[in-house]
Amino acid sequence: MRDFRTEILQALSRATGRPPASIVLETPRDRAMGDHAFPCFALAKERREPPPKVAASLAPLLSDLGPAIGLRATGPYLNFTVDRATLARELLPAIRSAGERWGGGQDGSGRCAVVDFSSPNIAKPLSVGHLRSTVIGAAVYRLLAHRGFRCVGINHLGDWGAQYGRMIAAFKLWGDPARLESDPIPHLHELYVRFHEEEGKDASGKLSAQARTWFKALESGEENEARALWRRLTDLSLREFDRIYSLLGVRFDFVRGESHYEKDLAPTIERLVAAGVTKRSEGALIVDLEDAGMPPCILQTAEGTTLYATRDLAAALQRKKEFDFWKALYVVGADQRLHFRQLREVLKRLGLPWAEDVVHVDFGLMQIRAEEGVEKMSTRRGKAVHLEELLRRSIDLVRGILREKNPDLADTEAVARAVGVGAVVFHDLKNARVKDVVFDWKEVLNFDGETGPYLQYTHARLCSILRKAPVAPDPAKTDFGLLADAGDLLPVLAEFPRAVAEAGDRYEPSILSTYLLDLAQRANGFYRDHRVIGEDEALMRARLLLVEGARATLRVGLGLLGVAAPEEM
């Protein structure tokens, strides 16, 4: 497909003497001004001339663009408009032939991206707090894979550490073996909450001592009661997690807990000691990071047990060896920024050139809008909203809406599931990931707002047009000149590959979400203003091909976000 944007950049490069990569093209707020705009402010500052004068003087130097690209100087901007018939002839057959690969590419070929995401703790329910890492990580994985990267998705379970000493202690004190079999995760969650409450009131420190003893037994490497119970808790948790991941349509290439790297802990500590980057402080083994403006990275307690940082260092070293990654992405909340700064700094001190390839893809909090206001969730205080509950509730609510809107819908249950889950996923991904997200049912399930259901309904509406049409769209039978009135829809469709690339480059799914909302608005506007079925056959065929291109782009884009695209709603 002809790349008009690149042609414009190359022409501007020849006219200004600047490399194409340094030239900024903007999209005009008012699309009537053009498809692309070159602001002349920086160039005007260099030349010490007014920006409108620079724009006017540049315009004659761009005559080599050819007849398909119109140009006009408007104040301090050079505005470019691609001929609609030419754009349609290049674009619409390309969308059809690309199929599910539309918007993708091979720029990532030969490079591996390890994506560490979701990463819940075993023996606890998946809460709404786990949603962000799960859906952002899965979307980043798909975006990069769509561009040809070899992606490795890892669910790095929290299955090791002092908290499992607490969990084992709690079960030994108050656990019910029968409930562990019949209702495992709720029972373990109750024990977890109870232990933290009791530990906070235990002035003697007896409970904390018991937890440390059980964790030391777990880390001993021996087959003992602590390890047997820990293994059982892990198996029960994975069974519960898999059901919810299936509902979300999320998959992993590897499910590896922190325990997977247990054998690598001692060699990692030995390597750090041998490199001369460690020291003892009050009996603990640390890497002193004061000169880097950070608190010390603790590798081993005075009692000889390891910490989260030790296990992440071991995991990073092992992953580089196993996958030779281009980037190791950790989709983890913003509250762990210090941890990942420390991780990179320790890897640097080992002299590893790939330390900067360890990237923290951080994100803000998920909060629930309650009657009394917005509240952060906490598993320790027992206030977490279970993720499965939220998803099931969304499906139930959508089922009711669908029965009211379309009582004759053929498969209400399947559509309710697709829209209910998609609404929750899209609500998260439409927000810039570093921002806190407030979950509000009125906003999430609005079929007319900037929501997943709105996009899904638009897709279903386009499918309905194509399904009811008396003829099928066919590029070979299309007069592309009849799409001269396609307005903004064609250039927006053409921007899809760039939106996918930018979202992947910045690990920011909201870029694609924002694009899809704009596309849906343009598609609905075109349908509102241009009759498709019922026109003469030539015009109908041309418009049906445009509708097909919009539908395909919505379907592929929603799929990259992990949102289903129902054909009927």
C-alpha positions in Angstrom: 0.0 0.0 0.0 1.3 3.4 -0.9 2.4 5.4 2.2 1.3 9.0 1.6 2.6 10.1 5.0 6.1 8.9 4.2 6.0 10.7 0.8 5.1 13.9 2.5 7.9 13.5 5.1 10.4 12.8 2.3 9.3 15.8 0.3 9.6 18.1 3.4 13.0 16.6 4.0 14.2 17.6 0.5 12.7 21.1 0.9 14.1 21.8 4.4 17.3 19.8 4.4 16.2 18.0 7.6 16.1 14.2 7.9 12.6 12.7 7.7 12.8 11.3 11.2 13.2 14.8 12.7 10.1 16.2 10.9 6.9 16.4 12.9 3.6 15.9 11.1 0.4 16.7 13.1 -3.2 15.8 12.5 -5.3 19.0 12.3 -8.0 19.3 14.9 -10.3 20.4 12.1 -10.1 17.7 9.6 -11.5 20.0 7.0 -8.0 21.7 7.0 -6.3 18.6 5.8 -5.1 15.1 6.6 -1.6 16.1 7.8 -0.1 19.4 8.9 3.5 20.6 9.2 3.9 23.3 11.8 6.6 25.9 10.7 7.3 27.4 14.2 10.6 25.7 14.8 11.8 26.4 11.3 10.7 30.0 11.6 12.7 30.4 14.8 15.8 29.2 13.0 15.3 31.4 10.0 14.1 34.4 12.1 11.1 34.8 10.0 7.4 34.8 10.8 5.9 31.2 10.6 3.3 32.2 7.9 6.0 33.5 5.7 8.1 30.3 6.1 5.0 28.2 5.3 4.3 30.3 2.1 7.9 30.0 1.0 8.0 26.3 1.5 4.9 25.5 -0.5 6.4 26.0 -4.0 9.3 23.7 -3.1 6.9 20.8 -2.6 5.6 20.5 -6.2 7.2 17.1 -6.6 4.5 15.6 -4.3 2.3 14.8 -7.4 -1.4 15.3 -8.1 -2.7 12.8 -5.4 -1.5 15.1 -2.5 -3.0 18.5 -2.3 -1.1 21.3 -0.5 -1.9 24.7 0.9 -0.2 27.1 3.3 -2.6 28.1 6.0 -1.1 30.6 8.4 1.9 29.0 10.1 1.0 25.5 8.8 1.4 23.5 5.6 -1.7 21.4 5.2 -1.7 18.2 3.1 -4.8 16.5 1.8 -4.7 13.1 0.1 -7.1 12.7 -2.9 -10.0 10.5 -1.6 -10.3 8.3 -4.7 -6.6 7.6 -4.8 -6.5 6.9 -1.1 -9.5 4.5 -1.4 -7.9 2.7 -4.3 -4.7 2.1 -2.3 -6.2 1.5 1.1 -9.4 -0.6 0.9 -8.0 -3.5 -1.1 -5.0 -3.5 1.2 -7.2 -3.9 4.3 -9.1 -6.8 2.7 -6.0 -8.6 1.6 -4.2 -8.2 4.9 -7.1 -9.8 6.9 -6.2 -10.3 10.5 -2.7 -9.0 9.9 -4.0 -5.5 8.9 -2.0 -2.9 10.7 0.7 -5.3 11.6 4.2 -5.6 10.2 7.6 -7.3 10.6 9.6 -4.4 12.2 10.0 -6.6 15.3 11.3 -9.6 13.4 14.2 -11.3 15.1 13.7 -9.6 18.5 12.2 -11.1 21.6 10.0 -9.3 24.1 9.4 -11.0 27.4 6.2 -9.6 29.0 5.7 -10.3 32.7 2.1 -9.6 33.6 -0.8 -10.4 35.9 1.4 -12.1 38.5 -1.1 -12.7 41.3 -0.2 -14.2 44.7 -1.3 -17.8 45.2 -3.8 -18.6 48.0 -5.7 -15.3 47.4 -8.5 -14.5 45.0 -7.9 -12.6 41.9 -9.3 -9.1 42.7 -10.1 -6.1 40.6 -6.7 -4.9 41.6 -5.2 -7.6 39.3 -7.2 -6.5 36.3 -4.9 -3.7 35.2 -1.7 -5.8 35.0 -3.6 -8.6 33.3 -5.3 -6.6 30.6 -2.6 -4.1 30.0 0.1 -6.8 29.8 -2.0 -9.0 27.4 -2.7 -6.0 25.2 1.0 -5.0 25.1 1.8 -8.6 24.2 -0.7 -8.7 21.3 0.4 -5.3 20.0 4.1 -6.3 19.9 3.3 -9.7 18.4 1.2 -8.0 15.7 4.3 -6.1 14.7 6.4 -9.3 14.3 8.1 -9.5 17.7 8.6 -12.9 19.2 6.7 -12.4 22.5 7.0 -14.5 25.6 4.2 -14.0 28.1 5.0 -15.0 31.7 2.7 -15.1 34.6 5.1 -14.6 37.4 3.1 -15.9 40.3 3.8 -14.7 43.8 4.3 -18.1 45.4 7.3 -17.5 47.5 8.3 -15.2 50.4 7.5 -14.5 54.0 3.8 -14.1 53.3 3.6 -17.9 52.7 5.1 -18.4 56.1 2.1 -16.4 57.4 -0.3 -18.3 55.3 0.9 -21.7 56.4 0.9 -20.5 60.0 -2.7 -19.3 59.7 -3.8 -22.6 58.2 -2.1 -24.6 60.9 -3.8 -22.4 63.5 -7.3 -22.0 62.2 -7.6 -23.9 58.9 -10.4 -26.3 58.0 -9.1 -29.2 55.7 -12.7 -29.8 54.4 -13.2 -26.2 53.4 -9.8 -26.2 51.8 -11.1 -28.9 49.4 -14.6 -27.5 48.8 -14.1 -23.7 48.9 -10.3 -23.2 48.8 -9.7 -19.6 47.8 -12.4 -17.9 50.0 -11.2 -20.0 52.9 -7.6 -19.1 52.4 -8.5 -15.4 51.9 -10.3 -15.4 55.3 -7.3 -16.9 57.0 -5.0 -14.4 55.4 -7.1 -11.4 56.5 -7.5 -13.0 60.0 -3.7 -13.5 60.4 -2.9 -9.9 59.6 -5.6 -8.7 62.1 -4.3 -11.0 64.8 -0.6 -10.2 64.1 -1.3 -6.5 64.5 -2.8 -7.1 68.0 -0.1 -9.6 69.1 2.3 -7.6 71.2 4.4 -10.7 72.0 5.4 -11.2 68.4 4.5 -14.9 68.7 2.5 -15.0 65.5 5.3 -13.2 63.5 7.8 -15.7 64.9 5.7 -18.7 63.8 5.4 -17.2 60.3 9.2 -16.8 60.0 9.7 -20.4 61.2 7.4 -21.8 58.6 9.0 -19.7 55.8 12.4 -20.8 56.9 11.2 -24.4 56.6 9.8 -23.7 53.2 13.2 -22.2 52.0 15.2 -25.1 53.5 14.9 -27.0 50.2 13.8 -30.1 52.0 10.5 -32.0 51.4 8.6 -31.2 54.6 5.2 -30.3 55.8 5.6 -26.6 54.9 6.5 -27.5 51.3 3.7 -30.1 50.9 1.1 -27.6 52.1 2.5 -24.8 49.9 2.4 -27.0 46.8 -1.3 -27.8 47.5 -2.1 -24.1 47.9 -0.4 -23.5 44.6 -2.4 -26.2 42.7 -5.7 -25.0 44.1 -4.9 -21.4 43.2 -4.0 -22.1 39.6 -7.2 -24.0 39.1 -9.2 -20.9 40.2 -7.0 -18.5 38.2 -7.4 -20.4 35.0 -11.1 -20.1 35.0 -10.9 -16.3 35.3 -8.2 -16.0 32.7 -10.4 -18.1 30.3 -13.2 -15.6 30.9 -10.9 -12.7 30.0 -9.5 -14.5 27.0 -5.9 -14.2 28.4 -3.2 -16.8 27.9 0.4 -17.1 28.9 3.3 -18.9 27.4 4.7 -19.8 30.8 3.2 -19.8 34.3 6.2 -19.6 36.6 6.1 -18.7 40.2 9.0 -17.0 42.1 9.7 -20.6 43.3 10.7 -21.5 39.7 13.9 -19.5 40.3 14.7 -21.1 43.7 17.6 -23.1 42.3 19.0 -19.8 40.9 19.0 -17.9 44.2 22.3 -19.2 45.6 24.2 -18.7 42.3 22.8 -15.2 42.0 23.9 -14.2 45.4 27.3 -15.8 44.8 27.7 -13.9 41.6 26.8 -10.6 43.3 29.3 -11.3 46.1 32.0 -12.2 43.7 31.4 -9.0 41.7 32.2 -7.0 44.9 28.9 -5.1 44.9 27.5 -6.5 48.2 28.1 -5.8 51.9 26.8 -6.9 55.3 24.5 -4.5 57.2 23.2 -5.6 60.6 23.6 -9.2 59.4 21.7 -8.7 56.2 23.4 -9.0 52.8 22.7 -5.8 50.8 23.8 -3.8 47.7 24.4 -0.2 49.0 22.7 2.2 46.5 23.1 5.4 48.4 25.3 6.9 45.7 22.5 6.3 43.3 20.0 8.1 45.5 18.2 4.9 46.6 17.9 2.9 49.8 19.8 -0.4 49.9 18.7 -3.4 47.9 18.3 -6.2 50.5 19.3 -9.6 49.1 19.2 -11.8 52.1 17.9 -11.3 55.7 20.1 -11.8 58.7 18.2 -15.1 59.2 19.3 -16.2 55.7 16.0 -16.0 53.8 15.7 -14.3 50.5 13.5 -11.4 49.4 11.5 -10.3 46.4 14.5 -8.4 45.0 16.7 -11.5 45.1 14.2 -13.6 43.2 13.6 -10.9 40.6 17.4 -10.6 40.0 17.6 -14.4 39.6 14.6 -14.3 37.2 16.1 -11.5 35.1 19.4 -13.3 34.7 17.7 -16.6 33.8 15.3 -15.0 31.3 18.2 -13.2 29.5 20.0 -16.6 29.3 16.9 -18.5 28.1 15.2 -16.0 25.7 18.0 -13.4 24.9 15.3 -10.8 25.1 15.3 -7.4 23.3 13.3 -6.0 26.2 12.0 -7.5 29.4 8.8 -5.8 30.2 7.3 -5.9 33.8 3.7 -4.8 33.8 3.5 -3.9 37.5 1.9 -1.1 39.4 3.5 2.3 39.9 4.0 1.7 43.6 6.9 -0.7 42.6 8.9 2.0 40.7 11.6 2.0 43.3 12.0 -1.8 43.2 12.6 -1.7 39.4 15.0 1.2 39.7 16.9 -0.9 42.2 16.7 -4.0 40.0 18.2 -2.1 37.0 20.9 -0.5 39.1 22.1 -3.8 40.6 22.2 -5.4 37.1 24.3 -2.4 35.9 26.7 -3.0 38.8 27.2 -6.5 37.5 28.4 -4.9 34.3 25.5 -6.2 32.2 24.9 -4.0 29.1 21.3 -5.2 28.8 20.3 -3.7 32.2 18.5 -0.8 30.5 16.4 -3.3 28.6 14.6 -4.2 31.8 11.5 -1.9 31.5 8.9 -1.2 34.2 5.6 -0.7 32.4 3.9 0.9 35.3 0.2 1.8 35.9 -2.0 3.6 38.3 -4.5 2.2 40.8 -7.9 0.6 40.1 -10.5 2.2 42.4 -14.2 1.4 42.8 -16.8 4.1 42.9 -18.9 3.4 46.0 -21.8 5.3 47.4 -19.5 7.0 49.9 -16.9 7.8 47.3 -13.8 6.3 45.7 -11.9 3.6 47.6 -8.6 1.8 47.1 -8.8 -1.9 47.6 -6.7 -3.9 50.0 -6.5 -7.7 50.3 -5.0 -7.5 53.8 -8.0 -5.6 55.1 -10.4 -7.9 53.2 -11.8 -5.1 51.1 -10.8 -6.5 47.7 -13.6 -6.8 45.1 -13.2 -10.2 43.5 -12.5 -10.0 39.8 -14.7 -12.9 38.9 -17.6 -11.3 40.8 -17.2 -8.1 38.8 -17.0 -9.9 35.5 -20.1 -12.0 36.2 -21.9 -8.9 37.4 -21.1 -7.1 34.2 -22.3 -10.1 32.1 -25.6 -10.2 34.1 -26.2 -6.4 33.6 -25.5 -6.6 29.8 -27.8 -9.6 29.5 -30.6 -7.5 30.9 -29.8 -4.6 28.6 -29.7 -6.8 25.5 -33.0 -8.5 26.3 -34.5 -5.0 26.5 -32.9 -3.6 23.4 -33.0 -6.8 21.2 -35.3 -9.5 22.5 -34.9 -11.5 19.3 -31.1 -11.7 19.5 -30.1 -15.3 18.5 -27.5 -16.0 21.1 -28.0 -13.6 24.0 -25.8 -15.5 26.4 -22.7 -15.5 24.1 -23.1 -11.8 23.3 -23.7 -10.9 26.9 -20.4 -12.5 27.8 -18.5 -10.8 25.0 -20.0 -7.4 25.8 -19.9 -7.7 29.6 -16.3 -8.8 29.7 -15.3 -6.4 26.8 -16.9 -3.5 28.7 -14.7 -4.1 31.7 -11.5 -4.6 29.7 -12.0 -1.6 27.5 -12.8 0.7 30.4 -9.4 0.0 31.8 -7.5 0.2 28.4 -9.1 3.5 27.3 -7.3 5.2 30.2 -3.6 6.2 30.0 -2.0 3.4 32.0 -0.2 5.7 34.5 -3.5 7.3 35.6 -5.7 5.9 38.3 -8.9 4.3 37.0 -12.2 4.8 38.7 -14.7 2.0 38.0 -18.2 3.3 37.6 -21.0 1.0 36.2 -22.8 3.9 34.6 -19.8 4.7 32.5 -18.6 1.2 31.8 -21.9 -0.1 30.3 -23.0 3.0 28.4 -23.8 1.9 24.9 -23.5 5.5 23.6 -20.4 6.8 25.3 -16.7 6.2 24.9 -17.0 2.6 25.9 -16.4 -1.0 24.8 -20.1 -1.6 24.2 -20.2 1.5 21.9 -17.4 0.1 19.8 -18.9 -3.4 19.7 -22.3 -2.0 18.7 -20.7 0.0 15.9 -19.0 -3.2 14.7 -22.3 -5.1 14.8 -24.0 -2.3 12.9 -21.5 -2.4 10.1 -21.8 -6.2 10.0 -25.6 -5.8 9.6 -25.2 -3.4 6.7 -22.9 -5.9 4.9 -25.2 -8.8 5.8 -28.3 -7.1 4.4 -26.7 -5.8 1.2 -27.9 -7.4 -2.0 -24.4 -7.3 -3.5 -21.0 -8.1 -1.9 -18.1 -5.5 -1.9 -15.5 -6.3 -4.5 -12.4 -4.1 -5.2 -12.3 -5.4 -8.8 -15.9 -4.0 -9.4 -15.4 -0.8 -7.5 -15.3 2.7 -9.0 -13.1 4.4 -6.3 -14.0 7.8 -7.7 -17.4 7.4 -6.1 -15.7 7.7 -2.7 -14.6 11.2 -3.2 -17.2 12.2 -0.6 -15.9 9.7 2.0 -14.7 12.6 4.1 -12.7 11.9 7.2 -13.3 8.1 7.4 -10.7 7.1 4.8 -7.7 9.0 6.3 -8.7 7.8 9.7 -8.7 4.2 8.4 -5.2 4.8 6.9 -3.9 5.8 10.3 -4.5 2.4 11.9 -1.0 0.9 11.3 0.5 4.0 12.9 -1.8 3.8 15.9 -0.8 0.1 16.4 2.9 0.9 16.1 2.8 3.9 18.5 0.7 1.9 21.1 3.3 -0.9 20.9 6.3 1.5 21.0 5.1 3.2 24.1 3.5 0.1 25.7 0.3 2.2 25.8 -2.9 0.5 24.7 -4.9 3.6 25.3 -3.5 5.1 22.1 -5.2 2.3 20.2 -8.4 2.7 22.3 -8.6 6.4 21.5 -8.0 5.7 17.8 -10.9 3.1 17.8 -13.3 5.6 19.4 -12.4 8.2 16.8 -12.8 5.6 14.0 -16.2 4.5 15.3 -17.4 8.1 15.5 -16.3 8.7 11.9 -17.9 5.4 10.7 -21.2 6.2 12.4 -21.1 9.7 10.9 -20.5 8.4 7.4 -23.4 5.9 7.8 -25.7 8.7 9.1 -24.9 11.0 6.2 -24.5 8.6 3.3 -27.1 5.9 2.4 -25.4 2.6 1.6 -28.1 0.1 0.7 -30.6 1.4 -1.8 -28.3 3.5 -3.9 -27.5 2.6 -7.5 -25.3 -0.5 -7.7 -22.0 1.2 -8.4 -22.3 3.7 -5.6 -23.5 0.9 -3.2 -20.5 -1.3 -4.1 -18.1 1.5 -3.4 -19.7 2.4 -0.1 -19.9 -1.3 1.0 -16.2 -1.6 0.4 -15.6 1.3 2.7 -18.0 -0.1 5.3 -16.1 -3.4 5.1 -12.8 -1.6 5.7 -14.1 0.1 8.8 -15.6 -3.1 10.1 -12.3 -5.0 9.6 -10.3 -2.3 11.3 -12.6 -2.3 14.3 -12.5 -6.1 14.6 -8.7 -6.2 14.4 -8.2 -3.3 16.7 -10.6 -4.7 19.3 -8.9 -8.0 19.1 -5.6 -6.5 19.9 -7.1 -5.0 23.0 -8.6 -8.3 24.0 -12.2 -7.2 23.3 -14.5 -9.5 21.3 -16.3 -8.1 18.2 -19.8 -9.6 18.1 -21.6 -9.5 14.7 -25.0 -9.0 16.2 -26.1 -7.1 19.3 
